[in-house]
Amino acid sequence: MKFSLLSAIALFAVAATAQTNNAIADIDYRARSLKEAAEADDTELNRECHKQNDN
Protein backbone atom coordinates (compact mmCIF):
# COMPACT_ATOMS: atom_id res chain seq x y z
CA MET A 1 0.00 0.00 0.00
CA LYS A 2 2.75 2.45 0.92
CA PHE A 3 4.67 1.73 -2.25
CA SER A 4 1.70 2.33 -4.55
CA LEU A 5 0.77 5.56 -2.75
CA LEU A 6 4.33 6.85 -3.01
CA SER A 7 4.44 5.83 -6.66
CA ALA A 8 1.23 7.74 -7.37
CA ILE A 9 2.57 10.85 -5.62
CA ALA A 10 5.86 10.61 -7.50
CA LEU A 11 4.07 10.19 -10.83
CA PHE A 12 1.91 13.24 -10.14
CA ALA A 13 4.98 15.28 -9.17
CA VAL A 14 6.83 14.27 -12.33
CA ALA A 15 3.87 15.11 -14.54
CA ALA A 16 3.34 18.49 -12.88
CA THR A 17 7.03 19.36 -13.07
CA ALA A 18 7.27 18.34 -16.72
CA GLN A 19 4.45 20.67 -17.70
CA THR A 20 5.67 23.65 -15.68
CA ASN A 21 9.24 23.39 -16.94
CA ASN A 22 8.32 23.48 -20.61
CA ALA A 23 5.05 25.40 -20.67
CA ILE A 24 3.28 28.43 -19.34
CA ALA A 25 -0.44 28.38 -18.55
CA ASP A 26 -2.09 31.47 -19.98
CA ILE A 27 -5.23 33.20 -18.75
CA ASP A 28 -7.38 30.64 -20.60
CA TYR A 29 -5.42 27.86 -18.82
CA ARG A 30 -4.07 26.52 -22.11
CA ALA A 31 -0.50 25.35 -21.69
CA ARG A 32 1.78 27.15 -24.12
CA SER A 33 5.43 26.55 -24.85
CA LEU A 34 7.87 29.29 -23.95
CA LYS A 35 8.20 30.20 -27.64
CA GLU A 36 4.42 30.51 -28.05
CA ALA A 37 4.20 32.70 -24.96
CA ALA A 38 6.92 35.02 -26.28
CA GLU A 39 5.16 35.29 -29.64
CA ALA A 40 1.88 36.15 -27.91
CA ASP A 41 3.62 38.89 -25.94
CA ASP A 42 5.17 40.25 -29.14
CA THR A 43 1.75 40.29 -30.78
CA GLU A 44 0.26 42.32 -27.94
CA LEU A 45 3.18 44.74 -27.96
CA ASN A 46 2.87 45.17 -31.72
CA ARG A 47 -0.87 45.82 -31.43
CA GLU A 48 -0.34 48.47 -28.75
CA CYS A 49 2.34 50.20 -30.84
CA HIS A 50 0.00 50.33 -33.82
CA LYS A 51 -2.76 51.83 -31.67
CA GLN A 52 -0.43 54.54 -30.38
CA ASN A 53 0.89 55.34 -33.85
CA ASP A 54 -2.62 55.72 -35.29
CA ASN A 55 -3.52 58.57 -32.91
PDB file of N, H, CA, C and O in Angstrom:
ATOM      1  N   MET A   1       0.830  -1.191   0.000  1.00  0.00           N
ATOM      2  CA  MET A   1       0.000   0.000   0.000  1.00  0.00           C
ATOM      3  C   MET A   1       0.871   1.251   0.000  1.00  0.00           C
ATOM      4  O   MET A   1       0.626   2.180  -0.769  1.00  0.00           O
ATOM      5  N   LYS A   2       1.890   1.276   0.863  1.00  0.00           N
ATOM      6  H   LYS A   2       2.088   0.521   1.488  1.00  0.00           H
ATOM      7  CA  LYS A   2       2.751   2.451   0.920  1.00  0.00           C
ATOM      8  C   LYS A   2       3.457   2.676  -0.408  1.00  0.00           C
ATOM      9  O   LYS A   2       3.573   3.807  -0.879  1.00  0.00           O
ATOM     10  N   PHE A   3       3.922   1.596  -1.002  1.00  0.00           N
ATOM     11  H   PHE A   3       3.828   0.677  -0.620  1.00  0.00           H
ATOM     12  CA  PHE A   3       4.670   1.726  -2.246  1.00  0.00           C
ATOM     13  C   PHE A   3       3.798   2.296  -3.358  1.00  0.00           C
ATOM     14  O   PHE A   3       4.254   3.157  -4.110  1.00  0.00           O
ATOM     15  N   SER A   4       2.571   1.842  -3.479  1.00  0.00           N
ATOM     16  H   SER A   4       2.201   1.142  -2.868  1.00  0.00           H
ATOM     17  CA  SER A   4       1.704   2.331  -4.552  1.00  0.00           C
ATOM     18  C   SER A   4       1.301   3.783  -4.311  1.00  0.00           C
ATOM     19  O   SER A   4       1.175   4.551  -5.265  1.00  0.00           O
ATOM     20  N   LEU A   5       1.101   4.166  -3.068  1.00  0.00           N
ATOM     21  H   LEU A   5       1.203   3.542  -2.293  1.00  0.00           H
ATOM     22  CA  LEU A   5       0.770   5.556  -2.753  1.00  0.00           C
ATOM     23  C   LEU A   5       1.947   6.464  -3.076  1.00  0.00           C
ATOM     24  O   LEU A   5       1.770   7.530  -3.666  1.00  0.00           O
ATOM     25  N   LEU A   6       3.142   6.047  -2.692  1.00  0.00           N
ATOM     26  H   LEU A   6       3.286   5.181  -2.213  1.00  0.00           H
ATOM     27  CA  LEU A   6       4.325   6.846  -3.010  1.00  0.00           C
ATOM     28  C   LEU A   6       4.564   6.913  -4.514  1.00  0.00           C
ATOM     29  O   LEU A   6       4.994   7.945  -5.032  1.00  0.00           O
ATOM     30  N   SER A   7       4.291   5.831  -5.205  1.00  0.00           N
ATOM     31  H   SER A   7       3.943   4.993  -4.785  1.00  0.00           H
ATOM     32  CA  SER A   7       4.438   5.832  -6.661  1.00  0.00           C
ATOM     33  C   SER A   7       3.457   6.798  -7.310  1.00  0.00           C
ATOM     34  O   SER A   7       3.815   7.512  -8.248  1.00  0.00           O
ATOM     35  N   ALA A   8       2.241   6.825  -6.824  1.00  0.00           N
ATOM     36  H   ALA A   8       1.950   6.245  -6.062  1.00  0.00           H
ATOM     37  CA  ALA A   8       1.235   7.735  -7.371  1.00  0.00           C
ATOM     38  C   ALA A   8       1.626   9.187  -7.121  1.00  0.00           C
ATOM     39  O   ALA A   8       1.468  10.030  -8.004  1.00  0.00           O
ATOM     40  N   ILE A   9       2.129   9.486  -5.938  1.00  0.00           N
ATOM     41  H   ILE A   9       2.257   8.801  -5.220  1.00  0.00           H
ATOM     42  CA  ILE A   9       2.571  10.847  -5.618  1.00  0.00           C
ATOM     43  C   ILE A   9       3.754  11.241  -6.490  1.00  0.00           C
ATOM     44  O   ILE A   9       3.815  12.362  -6.994  1.00  0.00           O
ATOM     45  N   ALA A  10       4.683  10.326  -6.666  1.00  0.00           N
ATOM     46  H   ALA A  10       4.634   9.415  -6.256  1.00  0.00           H
ATOM     47  CA  ALA A  10       5.855  10.611  -7.500  1.00  0.00           C
ATOM     48  C   ALA A  10       5.450  10.833  -8.954  1.00  0.00           C
ATOM     49  O   ALA A  10       5.975  11.734  -9.609  1.00  0.00           O
ATOM     50  N   LEU A  11       4.536  10.033  -9.458  1.00  0.00           N
ATOM     51  H   LEU A  11       4.110   9.302  -8.926  1.00  0.00           H
ATOM     52  CA  LEU A  11       4.070  10.190 -10.835  1.00  0.00           C
ATOM     53  C   LEU A  11       3.388  11.541 -11.023  1.00  0.00           C
ATOM     54  O   LEU A  11       3.610  12.215 -12.029  1.00  0.00           O
ATOM     55  N   PHE A  12       2.572  11.932 -10.074  1.00  0.00           N
ATOM     56  H   PHE A  12       2.391  11.384  -9.257  1.00  0.00           H
ATOM     57  CA  PHE A  12       1.911  13.237 -10.135  1.00  0.00           C
ATOM     58  C   PHE A  12       2.940  14.359 -10.117  1.00  0.00           C
ATOM     59  O   PHE A  12       2.823  15.317 -10.882  1.00  0.00           O
ATOM     60  N   ALA A  13       3.938  14.252  -9.261  1.00  0.00           N
ATOM     61  H   ALA A  13       4.033  13.474  -8.640  1.00  0.00           H
ATOM     62  CA  ALA A  13       4.976  15.284  -9.170  1.00  0.00           C
ATOM     63  C   ALA A  13       5.771  15.391 -10.464  1.00  0.00           C
ATOM     64  O   ALA A  13       6.092  16.493 -10.909  1.00  0.00           O
ATOM     65  N   VAL A  14       6.088  14.262 -11.063  1.00  0.00           N
ATOM     66  H   VAL A  14       5.828  13.366 -10.702  1.00  0.00           H
ATOM     67  CA  VAL A  14       6.835  14.268 -12.326  1.00  0.00           C
ATOM     68  C   VAL A  14       5.999  14.904 -13.430  1.00  0.00           C
ATOM     69  O   VAL A  14       6.509  15.709 -14.210  1.00  0.00           O
ATOM     70  N   ALA A  15       4.736  14.553 -13.499  1.00  0.00           N
ATOM     71  H   ALA A  15       4.322  13.900 -12.865  1.00  0.00           H
ATOM     72  CA  ALA A  15       3.866  15.108 -14.542  1.00  0.00           C
ATOM     73  C   ALA A  15       3.692  16.611 -14.363  1.00  0.00           C
ATOM     74  O   ALA A  15       3.724  17.357 -15.342  1.00  0.00           O
ATOM     75  N   ALA A  16       3.510  17.061 -13.136  1.00  0.00           N
ATOM     76  H   ALA A  16       3.484  16.455 -12.340  1.00  0.00           H
ATOM     77  CA  ALA A  16       3.338  18.490 -12.881  1.00  0.00           C
ATOM     78  C   ALA A  16       4.616  19.254 -13.189  1.00  0.00           C
ATOM     79  O   ALA A  16       4.566  20.342 -13.762  1.00  0.00           O
ATOM     80  N   THR A  17       5.746  18.700 -12.817  1.00  0.00           N
ATOM     81  H   THR A  17       5.786  17.816 -12.351  1.00  0.00           H
ATOM     82  CA  THR A  17       7.025  19.361 -13.074  1.00  0.00           C
ATOM     83  C   THR A  17       7.319  19.414 -14.562  1.00  0.00           C
ATOM     84  O   THR A  17       7.833  20.420 -15.053  1.00  0.00           O
ATOM     85  N   ALA A  18       7.008  18.365 -15.279  1.00  0.00           N
ATOM     86  H   ALA A  18       6.591  17.548 -14.881  1.00  0.00           H
ATOM     87  CA  ALA A  18       7.275  18.338 -16.720  1.00  0.00           C
ATOM     88  C   ALA A  18       6.492  19.422 -17.435  1.00  0.00           C
ATOM     89  O   ALA A  18       7.013  20.055 -18.353  1.00  0.00           O
ATOM     90  N   GLN A  19       5.252  19.648 -17.031  1.00  0.00           N
ATOM     91  H   GLN A  19       4.829  19.135 -16.285  1.00  0.00           H
ATOM     92  CA  GLN A  19       4.451  20.672 -17.695  1.00  0.00           C
ATOM     93  C   GLN A  19       4.935  22.062 -17.319  1.00  0.00           C
ATOM     94  O   GLN A  19       4.996  22.931 -18.188  1.00  0.00           O
ATOM     95  N   THR A  20       5.277  22.304 -16.081  1.00  0.00           N
ATOM     96  H   THR A  20       5.228  21.598 -15.375  1.00  0.00           H
ATOM     97  CA  THR A  20       5.668  23.652 -15.683  1.00  0.00           C
ATOM     98  C   THR A  20       7.048  24.023 -16.190  1.00  0.00           C
ATOM     99  O   THR A  20       7.324  25.208 -16.372  1.00  0.00           O
ATOM    100  N   ASN A  21       7.920  23.063 -16.426  1.00  0.00           N
ATOM    101  H   ASN A  21       7.695  22.100 -16.279  1.00  0.00           H
ATOM    102  CA  ASN A  21       9.245  23.391 -16.936  1.00  0.00           C
ATOM    103  C   ASN A  21       9.214  23.804 -18.396  1.00  0.00           C
ATOM    104  O   ASN A  21      10.019  24.637 -18.812  1.00  0.00           O
ATOM    105  N   ASN A  22       8.324  23.255 -19.172  1.00  0.00           N
ATOM    106  H   ASN A  22       7.670  22.578 -18.834  1.00  0.00           H
ATOM    107  CA  ASN A  22       8.315  23.482 -20.611  1.00  0.00           C
ATOM    108  C   ASN A  22       7.141  24.310 -21.095  1.00  0.00           C
ATOM    109  O   ASN A  22       7.046  24.588 -22.290  1.00  0.00           O
ATOM    110  N   ALA A  23       6.251  24.709 -20.213  1.00  0.00           N
ATOM    111  H   ALA A  23       6.328  24.483 -19.242  1.00  0.00           H
ATOM    112  CA  ALA A  23       5.055  25.402 -20.668  1.00  0.00           C
ATOM    113  C   ALA A  23       4.635  26.465 -19.666  1.00  0.00           C
ATOM    114  O   ALA A  23       5.018  26.449 -18.496  1.00  0.00           O
ATOM    115  N   ILE A  24       3.843  27.373 -20.169  1.00  0.00           N
ATOM    116  H   ILE A  24       3.532  27.386 -21.120  1.00  0.00           H
ATOM    117  CA  ILE A  24       3.276  28.430 -19.345  1.00  0.00           C
ATOM    118  C   ILE A  24       1.770  28.365 -19.533  1.00  0.00           C
ATOM    119  O   ILE A  24       1.296  28.320 -20.668  1.00  0.00           O
ATOM    120  N   ALA A  25       1.011  28.358 -18.450  1.00  0.00           N
ATOM    121  H   ALA A  25       1.396  28.394 -17.528  1.00  0.00           H
ATOM    122  CA  ALA A  25      -0.440  28.375 -18.553  1.00  0.00           C
ATOM    123  C   ALA A  25      -0.886  29.823 -18.678  1.00  0.00           C
ATOM    124  O   ALA A  25      -0.559  30.658 -17.834  1.00  0.00           O
ATOM    125  N   ASP A  26      -1.629  30.115 -19.727  1.00  0.00           N
ATOM    126  H   ASP A  26      -1.895  29.437 -20.413  1.00  0.00           H
ATOM    127  CA  ASP A  26      -2.091  31.473 -19.977  1.00  0.00           C
ATOM    128  C   ASP A  26      -3.407  31.701 -19.256  1.00  0.00           C
ATOM    129  O   ASP A  26      -3.872  30.833 -18.516  1.00  0.00           O
ATOM    130  N   ILE A  27      -4.008  32.859 -19.465  1.00  0.00           N
ATOM    131  H   ILE A  27      -3.631  33.564 -20.065  1.00  0.00           H
ATOM    132  CA  ILE A  27      -5.233  33.204 -18.755  1.00  0.00           C
ATOM    133  C   ILE A  27      -6.372  32.235 -19.073  1.00  0.00           C
ATOM    134  O   ILE A  27      -7.269  32.049 -18.251  1.00  0.00           O
ATOM    135  N   ASP A  28      -6.348  31.621 -20.249  1.00  0.00           N
ATOM    136  H   ASP A  28      -5.620  31.773 -20.917  1.00  0.00           H
ATOM    137  CA  ASP A  28      -7.376  30.644 -20.604  1.00  0.00           C
ATOM    138  C   ASP A  28      -6.981  29.232 -20.172  1.00  0.00           C
ATOM    139  O   ASP A  28      -7.635  28.261 -20.555  1.00  0.00           O
ATOM    140  N   TYR A  29      -5.927  29.115 -19.387  1.00  0.00           N
ATOM    141  H   TYR A  29      -5.396  29.904 -19.077  1.00  0.00           H
ATOM    142  CA  TYR A  29      -5.423  27.863 -18.815  1.00  0.00           C
ATOM    143  C   TYR A  29      -4.928  26.886 -19.873  1.00  0.00           C
ATOM    144  O   TYR A  29      -4.785  25.695 -19.594  1.00  0.00           O
ATOM    145  N   ARG A  30      -4.668  27.370 -21.073  1.00  0.00           N
ATOM    146  H   ARG A  30      -4.784  28.337 -21.299  1.00  0.00           H
ATOM    147  CA  ARG A  30      -4.067  26.525 -22.108  1.00  0.00           C
ATOM    148  C   ARG A  30      -2.564  26.552 -21.905  1.00  0.00           C
ATOM    149  O   ARG A  30      -1.973  27.626 -21.786  1.00  0.00           O
ATOM    150  N   ALA A  31      -1.953  25.411 -21.865  1.00  0.00           N
ATOM    151  H   ALA A  31      -2.433  24.539 -21.961  1.00  0.00           H
ATOM    152  CA  ALA A  31      -0.501  25.354 -21.687  1.00  0.00           C
ATOM    153  C   ALA A  31       0.169  25.726 -23.000  1.00  0.00           C
ATOM    154  O   ALA A  31      -0.117  25.137 -24.043  1.00  0.00           O
ATOM    155  N   ARG A  32       1.055  26.700 -22.942  1.00  0.00           N
ATOM    156  H   ARG A  32       1.287  27.179 -22.095  1.00  0.00           H
ATOM    157  CA  ARG A  32       1.784  27.147 -24.123  1.00  0.00           C
ATOM    158  C   ARG A  32       3.271  26.935 -23.892  1.00  0.00           C
ATOM    159  O   ARG A  32       3.756  27.022 -22.764  1.00  0.00           O
ATOM    160  N   SER A  33       3.984  26.657 -24.967  1.00  0.00           N
ATOM    161  H   SER A  33       3.590  26.586 -25.883  1.00  0.00           H
ATOM    162  CA  SER A  33       5.434  26.551 -24.849  1.00  0.00           C
ATOM    163  C   SER A  33       6.005  27.942 -24.612  1.00  0.00           C
ATOM    164  O   SER A  33       5.319  28.944 -24.810  1.00  0.00           O
ATOM    165  N   LEU A  34       7.250  27.996 -24.194  1.00  0.00           N
ATOM    166  H   LEU A  34       7.808  27.182 -24.033  1.00  0.00           H
ATOM    167  CA  LEU A  34       7.873  29.295 -23.947  1.00  0.00           C
ATOM    168  C   LEU A  34       7.928  30.121 -25.222  1.00  0.00           C
ATOM    169  O   LEU A  34       7.772  31.341 -25.171  1.00  0.00           O
ATOM    170  N   LYS A  35       8.147  29.481 -26.361  1.00  0.00           N
ATOM    171  H   LYS A  35       8.274  28.490 -26.403  1.00  0.00           H
ATOM    172  CA  LYS A  35       8.196  30.201 -27.636  1.00  0.00           C
ATOM    173  C   LYS A  35       6.829  30.787 -27.976  1.00  0.00           C
ATOM    174  O   LYS A  35       6.737  31.934 -28.412  1.00  0.00           O
ATOM    175  N   GLU A  36       5.770  30.006 -27.779  1.00  0.00           N
ATOM    176  H   GLU A  36       5.845  29.074 -27.425  1.00  0.00           H
ATOM    177  CA  GLU A  36       4.425  30.505 -28.049  1.00  0.00           C
ATOM    178  C   GLU A  36       4.082  31.682 -27.146  1.00  0.00           C
ATOM    179  O   GLU A  36       3.455  32.642 -27.592  1.00  0.00           O
ATOM    180  N   ALA A  37       4.485  31.615 -25.891  1.00  0.00           N
ATOM    181  H   ALA A  37       4.994  30.835 -25.529  1.00  0.00           H
ATOM    182  CA  ALA A  37       4.203  32.703 -24.961  1.00  0.00           C
ATOM    183  C   ALA A  37       4.930  33.974 -25.383  1.00  0.00           C
ATOM    184  O   ALA A  37       4.362  35.063 -25.302  1.00  0.00           O
ATOM    185  N   ALA A  38       6.162  33.854 -25.825  1.00  0.00           N
ATOM    186  H   ALA A  38       6.623  32.969 -25.891  1.00  0.00           H
ATOM    187  CA  ALA A  38       6.917  35.022 -26.276  1.00  0.00           C
ATOM    188  C   ALA A  38       6.281  35.627 -27.516  1.00  0.00           C
ATOM    189  O   ALA A  38       6.207  36.850 -27.639  1.00  0.00           O
ATOM    190  N   GLU A  39       5.820  34.787 -28.437  1.00  0.00           N
ATOM    191  H   GLU A  39       5.881  33.794 -28.337  1.00  0.00           H
ATOM    192  CA  GLU A  39       5.161  35.288 -29.640  1.00  0.00           C
ATOM    193  C   GLU A  39       3.864  35.996 -29.294  1.00  0.00           C
ATOM    194  O   GLU A  39       3.537  37.010 -29.911  1.00  0.00           O
ATOM    195  N   ALA A  40       3.119  35.492 -28.328  1.00  0.00           N
ATOM    196  H   ALA A  40       3.384  34.668 -27.827  1.00  0.00           H
ATOM    197  CA  ALA A  40       1.881  36.146 -27.912  1.00  0.00           C
ATOM    198  C   ALA A  40       2.186  37.512 -27.315  1.00  0.00           C
ATOM    199  O   ALA A  40       1.468  38.475 -27.584  1.00  0.00           O
ATOM    200  N   ASP A  41       3.237  37.611 -26.510  1.00  0.00           N
ATOM    201  H   ASP A  41       3.820  36.829 -26.292  1.00  0.00           H
ATOM    202  CA  ASP A  41       3.623  38.894 -25.935  1.00  0.00           C
ATOM    203  C   ASP A  41       4.040  39.867 -27.025  1.00  0.00           C
ATOM    204  O   ASP A  41       3.706  41.050 -26.953  1.00  0.00           O
ATOM    205  N   ASP A  42       4.762  39.394 -28.031  1.00  0.00           N
ATOM    206  H   ASP A  42       5.033  38.433 -28.090  1.00  0.00           H
ATOM    207  CA  ASP A  42       5.170  40.249 -29.144  1.00  0.00           C
ATOM    208  C   ASP A  42       3.959  40.746 -29.917  1.00  0.00           C
ATOM    209  O   ASP A  42       3.937  41.889 -30.373  1.00  0.00           O
ATOM    210  N   THR A  43       2.964  39.903 -30.063  1.00  0.00           N
ATOM    211  H   THR A  43       2.982  38.974 -29.692  1.00  0.00           H
ATOM    212  CA  THR A  43       1.754  40.291 -30.778  1.00  0.00           C
ATOM    213  C   THR A  43       1.040  41.411 -30.040  1.00  0.00           C
ATOM    214  O   THR A  43       0.609  42.387 -30.655  1.00  0.00           O
ATOM    215  N   GLU A  44       0.911  41.277 -28.730  1.00  0.00           N
ATOM    216  H   GLU A  44       1.261  40.484 -28.230  1.00  0.00           H
ATOM    217  CA  GLU A  44       0.257  42.318 -27.937  1.00  0.00           C
ATOM    218  C   GLU A  44       1.037  43.629 -27.989  1.00  0.00           C
ATOM    219  O   GLU A  44       0.444  44.700 -28.117  1.00  0.00           O
ATOM    220  N   LEU A  45       2.342  43.549 -27.891  1.00  0.00           N
ATOM    221  H   LEU A  45       2.823  42.678 -27.787  1.00  0.00           H
ATOM    222  CA  LEU A  45       3.180  44.743 -27.958  1.00  0.00           C
ATOM    223  C   LEU A  45       3.034  45.413 -29.315  1.00  0.00           C
ATOM    224  O   LEU A  45       2.925  46.637 -29.393  1.00  0.00           O
ATOM    225  N   ASN A  46       3.031  44.637 -30.371  1.00  0.00           N
ATOM    226  H   ASN A  46       3.120  43.643 -30.308  1.00  0.00           H
ATOM    227  CA  ASN A  46       2.873  45.168 -31.718  1.00  0.00           C
ATOM    228  C   ASN A  46       1.516  45.857 -31.871  1.00  0.00           C
ATOM    229  O   ASN A  46       1.428  46.935 -32.459  1.00  0.00           O
ATOM    230  N   ARG A  47       0.474  45.244 -31.349  1.00  0.00           N
ATOM    231  H   ARG A  47       0.545  44.368 -30.871  1.00  0.00           H
ATOM    232  CA  ARG A  47      -0.870  45.817 -31.429  1.00  0.00           C
ATOM    233  C   ARG A  47      -0.928  47.151 -30.696  1.00  0.00           C
ATOM    234  O   ARG A  47      -1.503  48.113 -31.205  1.00  0.00           O
ATOM    235  N   GLU A  48      -0.340  47.217 -29.512  1.00  0.00           N
ATOM    236  H   GLU A  48       0.127  46.435 -29.099  1.00  0.00           H
ATOM    237  CA  GLU A  48      -0.338  48.467 -28.749  1.00  0.00           C
ATOM    238  C   GLU A  48       0.446  49.563 -29.468  1.00  0.00           C
ATOM    239  O   GLU A  48       0.038  50.725 -29.454  1.00  0.00           O
ATOM    240  N   CYS A  49       1.548  49.210 -30.086  1.00  0.00           N
ATOM    241  H   CYS A  49       1.879  48.267 -30.097  1.00  0.00           H
ATOM    242  CA  CYS A  49       2.337  50.197 -30.838  1.00  0.00           C
ATOM    243  C   CYS A  49       1.532  50.748 -32.007  1.00  0.00           C
ATOM    244  O   CYS A  49       1.562  51.949 -32.277  1.00  0.00           O
ATOM    245  N   HIS A  50       0.818  49.874 -32.697  1.00  0.00           N
ATOM    246  H   HIS A  50       0.794  48.899 -32.478  1.00  0.00           H
ATOM    247  CA  HIS A  50      -0.002  50.328 -33.821  1.00  0.00           C
ATOM    248  C   HIS A  50      -1.112  51.257 -33.348  1.00  0.00           C
ATOM    249  O   HIS A  50      -1.422  52.242 -34.018  1.00  0.00           O
ATOM    250  N   LYS A  51      -1.710  50.957 -32.206  1.00  0.00           N
ATOM    251  H   LYS A  51      -1.459  50.157 -31.662  1.00  0.00           H
ATOM    252  CA  LYS A  51      -2.763  51.825 -31.667  1.00  0.00           C
ATOM    253  C   LYS A  51      -2.204  53.203 -31.339  1.00  0.00           C
ATOM    254  O   LYS A  51      -2.841  54.213 -31.642  1.00  0.00           O
ATOM    255  N   GLN A  52      -1.035  53.262 -30.732  1.00  0.00           N
ATOM    256  H   GLN A  52      -0.518  52.442 -30.486  1.00  0.00           H
ATOM    257  CA  GLN A  52      -0.427  54.544 -30.379  1.00  0.00           C
ATOM    258  C   GLN A  52      -0.029  55.327 -31.621  1.00  0.00           C
ATOM    259  O   GLN A  52      -0.167  56.550 -31.645  1.00  0.00           O
ATOM    260  N   ASN A  53       0.455  54.658 -32.637  1.00  0.00           N
ATOM    261  H   ASN A  53       0.567  53.664 -32.618  1.00  0.00           H
ATOM    262  CA  ASN A  53       0.891  55.343 -33.850  1.00  0.00           C
ATOM    263  C   ASN A  53      -0.278  55.854 -34.682  1.00  0.00           C
ATOM    264  O   ASN A  53      -0.104  56.790 -35.462  1.00  0.00           O
ATOM    265  N   ASP A  54      -1.450  55.272 -34.540  1.00  0.00           N
ATOM    266  H   ASP A  54      -1.590  54.511 -33.906  1.00  0.00           H
ATOM    267  CA  ASP A  54      -2.622  55.718 -35.293  1.00  0.00           C
ATOM    268  C   ASP A  54      -3.160  57.039 -34.767  1.00  0.00           C
ATOM    269  O   ASP A  54      -3.769  57.794 -35.526  1.00  0.00           O
ATOM    270  N   ASN A  55      -2.957  57.336 -33.510  1.00  0.00           N
ATOM    271  H   ASN A  55      -2.462  56.724 -32.894  1.00  0.00           H
ATOM    272  CA  ASN A  55      -3.516  58.566 -32.911  1.00  0.00           C
ATOM    273  C   ASN A  55      -2.696  59.766 -33.230  1.00  0.00           C
ATOM    274  O   ASN A  55      -3.029  60.872 -32.804  1.00  0.00           O
TER     275      ASN A  55
END
